[in-house]
Amino acid sequence: MATDWLKDPDAVLDWVWDWSDWLAPGETITTSDFTVSAGLDLDSDSNTLSSATAWLSGGEPGTPYLVANRITTSAGRTDERSITIRVKNR
C-alpha cells in the first residue's frame, strides 16, 4: 500500500486500509494502531473486522507525511502498511 495521496491542508478526510485480501478465511483484525508523522493530525481512528480507518487533518503545503497502520489479527499475525499523504493547496 505504498502510495502517495493528496490532501488540502484544510480538508478533514478519512483514509481506509482494507486488509480483507490479506486476511486468511475467518481471520479478523483484533487491534489497529496508526502512526502519523508530526505536523499531520490524527483526529480519530476506528476499525472493523477487516479494515481500519484514520481521519486526518492539517498539514503544511508542500510537505509529505507518512501514515502507517499496524494491525494484529485473531490468528496472532501482525503487519503494517504505510501511505504518504502529500499536502497541497487545492
N, CA, C and O atoms as a GROMACS GRO file, in nm:
protein
  360
    1MET      N    1   0.083  -0.119   0.000
    1MET     CA    2   0.000   0.000   0.000
    1MET      C    3   0.087   0.125   0.000
    1MET      O    4   0.043   0.231   0.046
    2ALA      N    5   0.206   0.117  -0.049
    2ALA     CA    6   0.296   0.232  -0.052
    2ALA      C    7   0.255   0.324  -0.166
    2ALA      O    8   0.306   0.314  -0.278
    3THR      N    9   0.163   0.414  -0.137
    3THR     CA   10   0.105   0.501  -0.237
    3THR      C   11   0.106   0.644  -0.186
    3THR      O   12   0.097   0.669  -0.066
    4ASP      N   13   0.118   0.740  -0.281
    4ASP     CA   14   0.108   0.881  -0.245
    4ASP      C   15  -0.035   0.930  -0.269
    4ASP      O   16  -0.096   0.899  -0.371
    5TRP      N   17  -0.087   1.007  -0.174
    5TRP     CA   18  -0.221   1.065  -0.183
    5TRP      C   19  -0.211   1.214  -0.157
    5TRP      O   20  -0.125   1.259  -0.081
    6LEU      N   21  -0.300   1.292  -0.219
    6LEU     CA   22  -0.302   1.437  -0.199
    6LEU      C   23  -0.412   1.476  -0.103
    6LEU      O   24  -0.519   1.414  -0.099
    7LYS      N   25  -0.385   1.582  -0.027
    7LYS     CA   26  -0.480   1.634   0.071
    7LYS      C   27  -0.461   1.784   0.082
    7LYS      O   28  -0.348   1.832   0.089
    8ASP      N   29  -0.570   1.860   0.085
    8ASP     CA   30  -0.565   2.003   0.110
    8ASP      C   31  -0.540   2.024   0.260
    8ASP      O   32  -0.589   1.945   0.340
    9PRO      N   33  -0.466   2.129   0.300
    9PRO     CA   34  -0.440   2.149   0.443
    9PRO      C   35  -0.566   2.176   0.525
    9PRO      O   36  -0.566   2.156   0.647
   10ASP      N   37  -0.674   2.223   0.460
   10ASP     CA   38  -0.798   2.250   0.533
   10ASP      C   39  -0.896   2.133   0.532
   10ASP      O   40  -1.000   2.138   0.597
   11ALA      N   41  -0.863   2.029   0.458
   11ALA     CA   42  -0.952   1.913   0.449
   11ALA      C   43  -0.938   1.822   0.571
   11ALA      O   44  -0.830   1.807   0.627
   12VAL      N   45  -1.050   1.764   0.609
   12VAL     CA   46  -1.053   1.658   0.711
   12VAL      C   47  -1.110   1.536   0.640
   12VAL      O   48  -1.229   1.532   0.607
   13LEU      N   49  -1.024   1.437   0.614
   13LEU     CA   50  -1.064   1.324   0.530
   13LEU      C   51  -1.037   1.191   0.598
   13LEU      O   52  -0.949   1.178   0.683
   14ASP      N   53  -1.116   1.092   0.559
   14ASP     CA   54  -1.096   0.956   0.608
   14ASP      C   55  -1.014   0.877   0.507
   14ASP      O   56  -1.036   0.888   0.386
   15TRP      N   57  -0.921   0.798   0.558
   15TRP     CA   58  -0.834   0.714   0.477
   15TRP      C   59  -0.852   0.571   0.528
   15TRP      O   60  -0.839   0.545   0.647
   16VAL      N   61  -0.884   0.480   0.436
   16VAL     CA   62  -0.919   0.343   0.475
   16VAL      C   63  -0.811   0.245   0.430
   16VAL      O   64  -0.768   0.248   0.315
   17TRP      N   65  -0.769   0.160   0.521
   17TRP     CA   66  -0.679   0.048   0.493
   17TRP      C   67  -0.768  -0.075   0.488
   17TRP      O   68  -0.822  -0.117   0.591
   18ASP      N   69  -0.784  -0.133   0.371
   18ASP     CA   70  -0.867  -0.253   0.354
   18ASP      C   71  -0.774  -0.375   0.358
   18ASP      O   72  -0.695  -0.396   0.266
   19TRP      N   73  -0.786  -0.454   0.463
   19TRP     CA   74  -0.699  -0.570   0.484
   19TRP      C   75  -0.766  -0.700   0.438
   19TRP      O   76  -0.707  -0.807   0.456
   20SER      N   77  -0.885  -0.694   0.382
   20SER     CA   78  -0.962  -0.815   0.353
   20SER      C   79  -0.890  -0.913   0.260
   20SER      O   80  -0.903  -1.034   0.278
   21ASP      N   81  -0.816  -0.864   0.161
   21ASP     CA   82  -0.743  -0.955   0.071
   21ASP      C   83  -0.624  -1.023   0.139
   21ASP      O   84  -0.581  -1.130   0.096
   22TRP      N   85  -0.573  -0.963   0.245
   22TRP     CA   86  -0.457  -1.017   0.315
   22TRP      C   87  -0.497  -1.117   0.424
   22TRP      O   88  -0.423  -1.211   0.452
   23LEU      N   89  -0.613  -1.096   0.485
   23LEU     CA   90  -0.658  -1.182   0.595
   23LEU      C   91  -0.693  -1.322   0.544
   23LEU      O   92  -0.748  -1.338   0.435
   24ALA      N   93  -0.661  -1.421   0.624
   24ALA     CA   94  -0.699  -1.559   0.592
   24ALA      C   95  -0.849  -1.577   0.619
   24ALA      O   96  -0.907  -1.499   0.696
   25PRO      N   97  -0.912  -1.678   0.558
   25PRO     CA   98  -1.054  -1.702   0.585
   25PRO      C   99  -1.080  -1.718   0.735
   25PRO      O  100  -1.015  -1.797   0.803
   26GLY      N  101  -1.174  -1.643   0.785
   26GLY     CA  102  -1.211  -1.648   0.927
   26GLY      C  103  -1.126  -1.562   1.017
   26GLY      O  104  -1.160  -1.543   1.134
   27GLU      N  105  -1.016  -1.509   0.967
   27GLU     CA  106  -0.926  -1.424   1.046
   27GLU      C  107  -0.980  -1.282   1.049
   27GLU      O  108  -1.034  -1.234   0.949
   28THR      N  109  -0.966  -1.214   1.162
   28THR     CA  110  -1.016  -1.078   1.177
   28THR      C  111  -0.911  -0.988   1.243
   28THR      O  112  -0.816  -1.036   1.305
   29ILE      N  113  -0.931  -0.859   1.228
   29ILE     CA  114  -0.845  -0.761   1.296
   29ILE      C  115  -0.888  -0.752   1.441
   29ILE      O  116  -1.005  -0.731   1.471
   30THR      N  117  -0.792  -0.768   1.533
   30THR     CA  118  -0.823  -0.755   1.676
   30THR      C  119  -0.774  -0.621   1.732
   30THR      O  120  -0.836  -0.565   1.821
   31THR      N  121  -0.661  -0.570   1.680
   31THR     CA  122  -0.613  -0.437   1.720
   31THR      C  123  -0.561  -0.364   1.598
   31THR      O  124  -0.509  -0.425   1.504
   32SER      N  125  -0.575  -0.232   1.601
   32SER     CA  126  -0.529  -0.148   1.492
   32SER      C  127  -0.472  -0.020   1.553
   32SER      O  128  -0.538   0.045   1.634
   33ASP      N  129  -0.350   0.014   1.514
   33ASP     CA  130  -0.286   0.136   1.563
   33ASP      C  131  -0.232   0.215   1.444
   33ASP      O  132  -0.181   0.158   1.348
   34PHE      N  133  -0.245   0.347   1.453
   34PHE     CA  134  -0.194   0.436   1.349
   34PHE      C  135  -0.078   0.517   1.402
   34PHE      O  136  -0.077   0.560   1.517
   35THR      N  137   0.022   0.536   1.315
   35THR     CA  138   0.134   0.625   1.342
   35THR      C  139   0.133   0.731   1.232
   35THR      O  140   0.127   0.698   1.114
   36VAL      N  141   0.139   0.859   1.274
   36VAL     CA  142   0.130   0.970   1.180
   36VAL      C  143   0.248   1.063   1.202
   36VAL      O  144   0.280   1.098   1.315
   37SER      N  145   0.314   1.104   1.092
   37SER     CA  146   0.426   1.198   1.102
   37SER      C  147   0.380   1.327   1.170
   37SER      O  148   0.266   1.370   1.154
   38ALA      N  149   0.472   1.388   1.245
   38ALA     CA  150   0.444   1.515   1.313
   38ALA      C  151   0.402   1.621   1.212
   38ALA      O  152   0.462   1.633   1.105
   39GLY      N  153   0.299   1.696   1.246
   39GLY     CA  154   0.250   1.803   1.159
   39GLY      C  155   0.118   1.769   1.094
   39GLY      O  156   0.044   1.859   1.053
   40LEU      N  157   0.087   1.641   1.084
   40LEU     CA  158  -0.042   1.595   1.035
   40LEU      C  159  -0.117   1.543   1.156
   40LEU      O  160  -0.059   1.476   1.241
   41ASP      N  161  -0.247   1.573   1.164
   41ASP     CA  162  -0.324   1.536   1.283
   41ASP      C  163  -0.410   1.413   1.259
   41ASP      O  164  -0.483   1.406   1.161
   42LEU      N  165  -0.401   1.317   1.350
   42LEU     CA  166  -0.491   1.203   1.353
   42LEU      C  167  -0.607   1.241   1.443
   42LEU      O  168  -0.596   1.238   1.565
   43ASP      N  169  -0.721   1.277   1.381
   43ASP     CA  170  -0.837   1.322   1.459
   43ASP      C  171  -0.909   1.208   1.528
   43ASP      O  172  -0.952   1.221   1.642
   44SER      N  173  -0.920   1.095   1.458
   44SER     CA  174  -0.981   0.976   1.518
   44SER      C  175  -0.947   0.856   1.431
   44SER      O  176  -0.903   0.871   1.317
   45ASP      N  177  -0.969   0.738   1.486
   45ASP     CA  178  -0.948   0.616   1.409
   45ASP      C  179  -1.043   0.509   1.459
   45ASP      O  180  -1.092   0.514   1.572
   46SER      N  181  -1.068   0.412   1.373
   46SER     CA  182  -1.156   0.301   1.407
   46SER      C  183  -1.119   0.182   1.319
   46SER      O  184  -1.041   0.195   1.225
   47ASN      N  185  -1.176   0.067   1.351
   47ASN     CA  186  -1.157  -0.049   1.265
   47ASN      C  187  -1.278  -0.139   1.270
   47ASN      O  188  -1.356  -0.140   1.366
   48THR      N  189  -1.293  -0.216   1.162
   48THR     CA  190  -1.392  -0.322   1.154
   48THR      C  191  -1.315  -0.453   1.164
   48THR      O  192  -1.198  -0.454   1.201
   49LEU      N  193  -1.380  -0.563   1.132
   49LEU     CA  194  -1.312  -0.692   1.135
   49LEU      C  195  -1.211  -0.707   1.022
   49LEU      O  196  -1.124  -0.794   1.028
   50SER      N  197  -1.221  -0.620   0.916
   50SER     CA  198  -1.132  -0.637   0.801
   50SER      C  199  -1.072  -0.508   0.747
   50SER      O  200  -1.001  -0.511   0.646
   51SER      N  201  -1.099  -0.394   0.810
   51SER     CA  202  -1.042  -0.267   0.763
   51SER      C  203  -1.017  -0.173   0.881
   51SER      O  204  -1.069  -0.193   0.991
   52ALA      N  205  -0.935  -0.071   0.855
   52ALA     CA  206  -0.905   0.030   0.956
   52ALA      C  207  -0.915   0.167   0.890
   52ALA      O  208  -0.878   0.184   0.773
   53THR      N  209  -0.966   0.265   0.964
   53THR     CA  210  -0.989   0.399   0.910
   53THR      C  211  -0.924   0.503   0.999
   53THR      O  212  -0.936   0.497   1.121
   54ALA      N  213  -0.856   0.598   0.935
   54ALA     CA  214  -0.796   0.712   1.005
   54ALA      C  215  -0.856   0.841   0.949
   54ALA      O  216  -0.864   0.858   0.827
   55TRP      N  217  -0.900   0.932   1.036
   55TRP     CA  218  -0.945   1.065   0.997
   55TRP      C  219  -0.829   1.159   1.021
   55TRP      O  220  -0.780   1.173   1.133
   56LEU      N  221  -0.785   1.225   0.912
   56LEU     CA  222  -0.666   1.309   0.917
   56LEU      C  223  -0.698   1.453   0.880
   56LEU      O  224  -0.782   1.479   0.794
   57SER      N  225  -0.631   1.547   0.947
   57SER     CA  226  -0.648   1.689   0.918
   57SER      C  227  -0.513   1.759   0.928
   57SER      O  228  -0.415   1.703   0.976
   58GLY      N  229  -0.512   1.886   0.881
   58GLY     CA  230  -0.393   1.968   0.894
   58GLY      C  231  -0.287   1.937   0.791
   58GLY      O  232  -0.315   1.883   0.684
   59GLY      N  233  -0.166   1.972   0.826
   59GLY     CA  234  -0.053   1.954   0.737
   59GLY      C  235  -0.012   2.084   0.672
   59GLY      O  236  -0.092   2.177   0.658
   60GLU      N  237   0.114   2.091   0.634
   60GLU     CA  238   0.173   2.210   0.572
   60GLU      C  239   0.189   2.184   0.423
   60GLU      O  240   0.247   2.082   0.384
   61PRO      N  241   0.138   2.274   0.337
   61PRO     CA  242   0.152   2.254   0.192
   61PRO      C  243   0.298   2.231   0.152
   61PRO      O  244   0.390   2.296   0.203
   62GLY      N  245   0.317   2.136   0.062
   62GLY     CA  246   0.450   2.102   0.014
   62GLY      C  247   0.521   1.998   0.097
   62GLY      O  248   0.634   1.959   0.066
   63THR      N  249   0.457   1.951   0.203
   63THR     CA  250   0.520   1.857   0.295
   63THR      C  251   0.458   1.718   0.280
   63THR      O  252   0.336   1.705   0.282
   64PRO      N  253   0.540   1.613   0.265
   64PRO     CA  254   0.489   1.477   0.265
   64PRO      C  255   0.484   1.422   0.408
   64PRO      O  256   0.572   1.450   0.490
   65TYR      N  257   0.381   1.346   0.437
   65TYR     CA  258   0.363   1.286   0.570
   65TYR      C  259   0.341   1.136   0.556
   65TYR      O  260   0.264   1.092   0.471
   66LEU      N  261   0.409   1.058   0.638
   66LEU     CA  262   0.394   0.914   0.639
   66LEU      C  263   0.285   0.877   0.739
   66LEU      O  264   0.284   0.925   0.853
   67VAL      N  265   0.193   0.792   0.696
   67VAL     CA  266   0.086   0.741   0.782
   67VAL      C  267   0.091   0.589   0.774
   67VAL      O  268   0.083   0.532   0.665
   68ALA      N  269   0.104   0.524   0.888
   68ALA     CA  270   0.114   0.378   0.893
   68ALA      C  271   0.003   0.319   0.978
   68ALA      O  272  -0.035   0.374   1.080
   69ASN      N  273  -0.048   0.206   0.932
   69ASN     CA  274  -0.148   0.129   1.008
   69ASN      C  275  -0.088  -0.007   1.041
   69ASN      O  276  -0.049  -0.082   0.952
   70ARG      N  277  -0.080  -0.037   1.170
   70ARG     CA  278  -0.027  -0.166   1.218
   70ARG      C  279  -0.142  -0.242   1.282
   70ARG      O  280  -0.211  -0.191   1.371
   71ILE      N  281  -0.163  -0.364   1.235
   71ILE     CA  282  -0.271  -0.445   1.290
   71ILE      C  283  -0.218  -0.575   1.350
   71ILE      O  284  -0.110  -0.622   1.315
   72THR      N  285  -0.296  -0.629   1.440
   72THR     CA  286  -0.278  -0.764   1.491
   72THR      C  287  -0.409  -0.836   1.464
   72THR      O  288  -0.517  -0.778   1.475
   73THR      N  289  -0.398  -0.964   1.430
   73THR     CA  290  -0.517  -1.040   1.391
   73THR      C  291  -0.553  -1.146   1.495
   73THR      O  292  -0.478  -1.174   1.588
   74SER      N  293  -0.671  -1.202   1.474
   74SER     CA  294  -0.718  -1.309   1.563
   74SER      C  295  -0.628  -1.433   1.556
   74SER      O  296  -0.631  -1.516   1.647
   75ALA      N  297  -0.549  -1.445   1.449
   75ALA     CA  298  -0.454  -1.557   1.436
   75ALA      C  299  -0.318  -1.523   1.496
   75ALA      O  300  -0.227  -1.606   1.492
   76GLY      N  301  -0.304  -1.401   1.551
   76GLY     CA  302  -0.178  -1.361   1.613
   76GLY      C  303  -0.077  -1.303   1.516
   76GLY      O  304   0.038  -1.279   1.554
   77ARG      N  305  -0.118  -1.280   1.390
   77ARG     CA  306  -0.027  -1.220   1.293
   77ARG      C  307  -0.028  -1.069   1.308
   77ARG      O  308  -0.128  -1.010   1.349
   78THR      N  309   0.085  -1.005   1.276
   78THR     CA  310   0.099  -0.859   1.281
   78THR      C  311   0.156  -0.813   1.148
   78THR      O  312   0.249  -0.874   1.094
   79ASP      N  313   0.100  -0.702   1.095
   79ASP     CA  314   0.154  -0.645   0.973
   79ASP      C  315   0.132  -0.494   0.978
   79ASP      O  316   0.052  -0.443   1.056
   80GLU      N  317   0.205  -0.424   0.892
   80GLU     CA  318   0.195  -0.278   0.887
   80GLU      C  319   0.198  -0.234   0.741
   80GLU      O  320   0.275  -0.287   0.661
   81ARG      N  321   0.113  -0.138   0.706
   81ARG     CA  322   0.107  -0.079   0.573
   81ARG      C  323   0.114   0.071   0.586
   81ARG      O  324   0.054   0.129   0.677
   82SER      N  325   0.187   0.135   0.495
   82SER     CA  326   0.207   0.280   0.502
   82SER      C  327   0.165   0.348   0.372
   82SER      O  328   0.173   0.289   0.264
   83ILE      N  329   0.122   0.472   0.385
   83ILE     CA  330   0.097   0.558   0.270
   83ILE      C  331   0.164   0.692   0.296
   83ILE      O  332   0.196   0.726   0.411
   84THR      N  333   0.186   0.768   0.190
   84THR     CA  334   0.237   0.903   0.203
   84THR      C  335   0.127   0.999   0.164
   84THR      O  336   0.071   0.990   0.054
   85ILE      N  337   0.096   1.093   0.254
   85ILE     CA  338  -0.002   1.198   0.226
   85ILE      C  339   0.079   1.323   0.191
   85ILE      O  340   0.159   1.370   0.272
   86ARG      N  341   0.058   1.375   0.073
   86ARG     CA  342   0.125   1.500   0.031
   86ARG      C  343   0.022   1.613   0.041
   86ARG      O  344  -0.083   1.608  -0.022
   87VAL      N  345   0.054   1.712   0.120
   87VAL     CA  346  -0.037   1.824   0.142
   87VAL      C  347  -0.013   1.929   0.035
   87VAL      O  348   0.100   1.971   0.010
   88LYS      N  349  -0.123   1.970  -0.028
   88LYS     CA  350  -0.116   2.067  -0.137
   88LYS      C  351  -0.242   2.151  -0.136
   88LYS      O  352  -0.352   2.098  -0.123
   89ASN      N  353  -0.227   2.284  -0.152
   89ASN     CA  354  -0.344   2.369  -0.165
   89ASN      C  355  -0.416   2.330  -0.293
   89ASN      O  356  -0.356   2.324  -0.400
   90ARG      N  357  -0.547   2.303  -0.280
   90ARG     CA  358  -0.623   2.255  -0.396
   90ARG      C  359  -0.738   2.348  -0.426
   90ARG      O  360  -0.814   2.324  -0.520
   0.00000   0.00000   0.00000
